[in-house]
């Protein structure tokens, strides 16, 4: 996008792949730089559309914190389809197209001065990482940071070194669990992510929840947060990234009752979607 040219959500902007880091057997972290030199200017919880030329386009959560003065940003992608497979095959220096950022975000200002309970199931740490890294960058503005992470098995854990570094910090509380151990060497908690919640002591009147995970997780974790922990439901935020495709509410793939998740979401306050039967 050249200086002075009006932004359009329909036109991809060129970006260059500058770094790839393998996070697990199926998930890779990609760092891109926009060729126009501008920062992405995203907010925690938003997503972008990435075009692999000659293959197609798909939406991905932005995993890096907003960075002033730099045009780089990160996404972490699981290799499960045509576009993601092509993305994993790209070499550093390859060009892609970028549209966005799109969608709603976590309300960072509401969290200021409050405790934040992060609940990440499956690949949920990827979109939550943007909010977490923002809070760590501005650590003095926030209260307790509690991070609960659940994965199916030890081999599916991602950002392992980063999470271990977080667990060594005195100002972050980290708890992990896996659904099953299998043949892996694992000395941590075994069980679904709701098994971690009874081990957490919360100031419920001072706590906000940021939650991302598979749809089946939401019903049980929200029930535990509201019913067992007595967290006010209007302080719970979830991200619904299901079936998003176009990013601008035109294709209808991500409709939830009468709303489009890519436009009204993907981040929603729980009380705003609680009445929508198709949401969770």
N, C-alpha and C positions, 0 to 999 in steps of 0.2 A: 504494500500500500504506500503510495508516494505521498509526500507531505502535501496537505491541503485536500487530498482526495477523500470524498465522503465515504465513511464506513458502510459496507453493505453486508448483511448476514448471509447472503447467497454466494458471494464470491470467495473462494479459497485464497489465502495468502501463502506464499512460499515460505517454507521453514526447512532448516537443515538439521539432520540428526548428528549430534556432537558426542553422544556417549551412550553406551549400552552396558547394563549390568544384569547378569543373570541372578534372579532372586530364588528360583526354585526350578524344578524340572519343566514347569509350564509357564512360569511368570517371569517377565523381563522388565526392568526399568529402562525407560528411554528418556533422554534429555535432548530437547530441541532448542534451537535459536531461531527466532523470526528473522527472515532476511532483511526486512525493512528497518531492523535495529530497534524497534519499539518494544516496550515491555508488554506482556500479555494483559496486565492490569485485571487479573481475575480476583475473585473473592473466594474464601474457603467454602468448598462444597459445589462449586460450579464445574462445568464440563466443557470440552471442546469437541469439534468434529475433525477427524483426521482423514485425509484422502491419500491413499496409496495409488499413485498414478497408474492407470491401466488396469486396476483391480477393483477399487470401490472405496467407500467412505463408511466410517463407523464412529459412534460417540465414545469418549473416554473421560473418566474423571481426572481432574488435575490434581496431582499428588504433592506438588511443591507449594510452599507458602508464597504469597505475593511478595515479589522482590522489587523494590524501587531501584531504578538505575541499571537494570539488566533485562535483556530480552530473552533469557532462557527460562524454561519451565520443564516439568517432569510429568510423565504419565507412567503407570505400571500396568502391563497388559498380560492377560492370560491368553495363551495360544489355543483358541477353540473354534476358529472359523476361517473363512477365506481371507478376509481383510487382516485379521490378527496374524494369520500364518505368513502373509506377505510382509507384514510389518516386522515380524521376527526375522525374516530373511534379509532385511535391509542392512547394508553396511554403513558404518560411520561415514558421514559425508553425503549420504543420500538425501534427496529432496522429497518433501511431502507437501500437501496442502493443508492449511489450517483454517477452520471457521470458528468463530466464537471469541471470548467465552460466552456461554449461554446459561440460562437457568437461575434459580434462586440460590441463596447461600445460607450458611449458618449465621445467625444474627450475632456477630462478634460483640457488638456493644452491649447486648443484653447479658453477656457472660462476664463482662468486666466487674471485678470485685466479688465474683461468685466462684464456687467450686464447680468443676466440670468433670462429669463421669463419662468417659468415652467407652462405648461398647462396640467392639469390632468383631463380627462373626465372618468366617470364611475369608473373602477378599475385602472385607469392610474397612480394614486398616488403610487401604489405598486412598479413598476419598477423605477419610478422617485425618489422614496425615497432614493435609494442607492446614486444617484448623489447629491441629496439635502443634505443628512447627511454628505457626503464627503466634500461638500462646507462649511457646518457649522463647520466641524472639522478643516478646514483650512480657516476660515472666512476672515482672513486678505489678502488672495490672490485674492479675488473676489470682484466685485463691488456690485451693488444692486441685491438683490434676491427677485423676485416677484413671488408669487405662486397663480395661479388661479385654482380653483377646482370646478368641476361641477358633480353633481349626480342627479339621477332621482327623489329621494325623500329624506327627512331628515332621514328616517329609514335606508337608504342604505349608509349613510356616514360611513367611516371607519377611524381609527386612530383619533377619535374625540378629545380625550384628548391631543394627540400630536399636532394636528393642532391648537387647542385652545392655547396651550403653545407657539407655533410658532407665533401666532397672537399677543401675548403680548410682543414679542421681539421687540426691537427698530431697529434691523438690518435686519428684514424680513418683507415683505409686503404680507399679505394674503387676498385674496378675495374668497368667496364661493358663489355658487348659486345652486338652485335645480330646476328641470324642473317643478315640481308640489308639492304643500304642502300637499294635502289630509287633513287628520284629525290631522296632527302633529302640534305642536307649533313651528313655524319657523318665525323669525323676519328678516332674511336676504334676499338677492336678490332672486327673482323668475324669472326663464327664462333659456334658454340654455346658454352654457358657452360663446358664442360669445357676449352675452349682457354685459359681464364684460369688454371686450377689450376696448370699448370707454371710460371707466372710468380710464384707465391706461395711464399715461404720460410716454413715453419712449424716451430715447436717442437712436434713431434707428441705428445710426452708431456705437453704442457701445454695442448693445444688441444681445445676442444669445437666441434662443428659443429651449427648450427641451419639446417635446410634446408626450403624450401617451394617447390613448383613443380608443373608438370604431371607426371602419373605416368611418362611416358616419360623424363623427366629423371632420376628417382631412380636407376634402374639404372646409368646411365652415370656420374653424379656420385659415387654411393656407391662404384662400382668404382674410380674414380680416387682417391677419398679413401683407401680401404682399400688398394688395390693399389699405386698410385703414390706417394701421400703417406705411407703406412704409419700412418694414424690408426687407433687402436684402434676397432673397430666399436661397442663399447659406449659410446663418447663421441659418437656421431652420433645426432641427434634429427631426426625428420621429422614433418610434419603431413599427415595424410590426410583431406582435407575432402570426399572424393568422395561424391556422392549422399546427403548428409545431408538430412534432412527434418524429423522431429519433434523431435529434440534430446534425447530421453529414452529411446531404445532400444526404442520400442514398434512402430514401423512396419516395421522390417526393411530399409529402403532402403539403409542403409550397412553391412550385415553383411559382415564379412571372415571367411570360414570361420565360426567360432562366436562371434565378438565383434562388437559394434556400435561403429563408429568414433566415433559421437557421445557414447558413454558411456566406453568404454575409452580413446578418443582425444579430439580428433583428433591430439594430440601423442604420438608413440611413440618409445621408444628403438629404434634399428634392430635390435639383437639380439633384441628381444622379438617383432618381426614377421618377421624373416628366414625362419623356417620356414614362414610362412603364404604359400602360393603365390598366393593372391588379393590379397595386400596391395600388391605393387608390380608 
